[in-house]
Amino acid sequence: MEQYVIKGGNPLVGEVEISGAKNAALAILAAAIMTDETVTIDNLPNVRDINVLLDAMEGIGAKIERLDTHKVRLNGSTIHDLTVAYEYIKKIRASYYLLGALLGKYRRAEVALPGGCDIGSRPIDLHLKGFRALGAHVDIQHGLITASAEKLVGGHIYLDKVSVGATINIMMAAAMAEGKTIIENAAKEPHVVDVANFLNSMGARIRGAGTDFMFAAAATKGDVTVKNVIPKHLEATTAKLLEVGCEVEELDDAVRVVASKPLNHTQVTTLPYPGFPTDMQPQMSVVLAVAQGTSTVTESIFENRFKYVDELTRMGAQIKVESNIAIITGVNGYTGARVSAPDLRAGAALVIAGLAADGVTVIDDIQYIQRGYENFEGKLSELGAQIERVSSEKEIQKFRLKIS
């Protein structure tokens, strides 16, 4: 089992090039099989979730050609199987996008109920409601979702709750339906727009997010320029970093974050885009835990998003969770400890805490982090972090000796 071992205390300084956004890439890959033409997708992040989805697509017959680490050429005309095997679905939740893509193109799809990180209930009922509204018959038996239709007909669909996944899945099926479909209360996240643009153009270059490195700059009192991003998409994050006392400079396709002053407390509530993203809530909490005063973080999207709090407490944080609100009393700093990553985003947050901590931090269960972050430790090292990926206690001791 691999781990990260980190010697904290170094401010992160420099420039970092961000890989393509995983969430956008997963949906765009699924949408790419909806045409029989060859599609080339560039700037794919080289992470486990992407590779698992490509394997799943290849498993149903799509032709996949890796042109290089971040570029793939694929063709969906050779698909011969409309059932996506459970071995792929259990690894990544986003494989459910194949449901909308296959239903739209072939009028039939069979996909196992999805897996992914345990951050709370993410029911798929909104997806199924949308498919039914388009005229599909949807059934769940033996852990499989089966959707079929003689024909799909556009309609007026209202989502009871804002859902990125449901919006994208319904949008893919509706793109191949007869007539016009209107989705009310649709998600407006940047990667929803990316998928819509892709369906219109069938060719994509995926831009990155980069917010983790912005929070890492804040927590370590650093000066980091995050490149290959769209600053407008990061406005909610930028606003909160400005509130806590960071300097933020927006460039054409980059954002610079400087944390040269003591950080201040603030209040954060996660909301659908353009509100503050739930995926950045753990990272924000890491920053607030070393800010002056008492902050509150309200999680309005997922009920299990505070699973990292016990781990952060081991590093010296003072956080009390009441229902869906974390009350955070700032401390002078973190101390290194052995912690475990409970999920993808919380794992990244613990890495940031380790970078800001006094002493050595060891993070177990980093397979969650590797699902969504490409060469995370390498990019952090280029900014001055002392971090290594190890796979044994002997390698941890070797790291301790090296930095002592």
Salt bridges, closest charged atoms under 4 A:
GLU2 OE2 - ARG389 NE 3.87
GLU15 OE1 - LYS227 NZ 3.41
ASP36 OD1 - LYS105 NZ 2.73
ASP42 OD2 - ARG205 NH1 3.12
ASP49 OD2 - LYS22 NZ 3.36
ASP49 OD2 - ARG371 NH2 2.74
GLU65 OE1 - ARG73 NH1 3.13
ASP118 OD2 - LYS307 NZ 3.18
ASP160 OD2 - LYS129 NZ 3.17
GLU178 OE1 - LYS151 NZ 3.93
GLU184 OE2 - HIS156 NE2 2.72
ASP223 OD2 - ARG256 NH2 2.64
GLU235 OE2 - LYS232 NZ 3.70
GLU243 OE1 - LYS240 NZ 3.15
GLU249 OE1 - ARG256 NH1 3.80
ASP279 OD1 - ARG305 NH1 3.05
ASP279 OD2 - ARG345 NH2 3.42
GLU322 OE2 - LYS320 NZ 3.21
ASP364 OD2 - ARG338 NE 3.16
GLU374 OE2 - HIS70 NE2 2.37
GLU377 OE2 - ARG389 NE 3.45
GLU388 OE2 - LYS402 NZ 2.13
GLU393 OE2 - ARG338 NH2 2.91
